[in-house]
Amino acid sequence: MRCFVPALLLLTAAAQPASQSVDWHWVRDTPMCSLRQAYSADNVIILSGTPANANYIYVGGVEPILATSKNVDGGKFTFFPGGELNAEIAVTEANGRRDITASSDDPAFMAKFADASAVEVTQEQLGKIRVPLRSASAAVDAIRSCEDSRMRDWGMDPVAWRALKSRPSPLAGWEEWINSDDYPIDALLSGSEGYMILRLQIGADGSVQDCQRLIRGRTVEPRLRICSKLKRLARFSPAVASNGATVPSPYALVIKFRLE
């Protein structure tokens, strides 16, 4: 029996321009902007930016474990130098191996990463995983350039987005709002996998005011009810402008539909 996993960032999709350093290589076949760097013979770190959304670090094997991830509370990043940021952590385990994806929507994330020579992901149950970095600044420059291009393609203003003091952030996990019933029926019947890209407009009150489907690369056709569900159920911490006022802001939601 096949099951559905709505994976909001997992590793793979669209051709990207060449990175600025041979230390980093683009991850292919994903709408996100993702670069990978090997730090041992069997392990990589992947830096990802989802345009108009959060930033992610994946730490694990060269090939990600194909299993369902579980979220764990109380995570943080520590950059050396740069200090700490809170992180949301998802962990995947199979056959004695553990892969970790940690995310942050803090606007300071990329600046701290760019200046760091190492990054540590910490969580009480998982302990600490410290990874050395090479050419971190070059990776961040390439990711930002890619994100700016994506946002323009998706009808968003990257300058206005980067000027926000804080960005919209969902108040609950996406599994609260999107589940296996939302797998596009044609894709389900044909055994197809792919990405759905939605551009949400988040109001100053944190509600979803608008929802539009965007197409880029290998995507699947969403059921129309997904936007209706998001407008009815999803709530965000709204964006905050530089003057401290809550303001409307776009948010890009990239969902991977995967059959297991």
C-alpha positions, 0 to 999 in steps of 0.5 A: 500500500502506498502512503502519502508524505507531505514533505515541506522541504526535503532535498531534491529539484530544478536546474540552478546556475553554477555555484560560486565555489567548487566546494558547493554544488547545486542540488538538482530537481527542486524548486528550492535553492539548495547547495550541498557540501561534503564534510566527510566521505559519507556525509553532507551538509545542504544549505537551502533557501525556500524563496519567501519562506524559511532557511534550512540545513540538512545534515546526513548521508549523501543519499537521504533516508526515504522514510517519514520524518518526525519533528522534535522540539527545542532545537537550536543552531549555533554558528562559530562565530555568530552565536545561536538561533532557534531551530525547528528540527525534523529527524529521519532514522532508519537502519541505525542512521539518522538524518536531520533537517533543521530550519529557521525563519530568522532573517539573521540566519543567512548572515550568520551562516555566511560568517561561520566556519562551523555550525552546530545543530543541538537538541536535548534528545539528539545531542549536538552535531557540529559540521565544519564549513568551507566557503560559507560566504560564497554559498550564501551569495549564490543562494540569495541570488537564486532566491531573488530570481525565484521570487521575481518568477513567482511575482514577489519583490525580494527587496521588500521581503528582505527589508522585513524585520520579521517574516510570516511564520505558520503557527502550527505544523503543515500536517495540521492543515494538509494531509493524505486526502489532499494528494492530487487524484490524477497523480495518485492514480498514475503513481506520480510524485512531484512538487506543488508551489503555492503563493500565499498572501498573509494578512496583517492579522495572520490569516491567508488572504489569497492562495495561487498555484505557481508552476515551475519544474516538475510539479503536480496539479493540486486539488482545488480544496487545498487553497480553500482549506488554507484560507479557512484553517491556516494561521500565521504570525504576521510579517513585521516591518522595520517600523514595528508594524504588522504588515501583509506579506507573501509566503511561498509554500513548496510541498513535495508529494511523495508516495511510499 
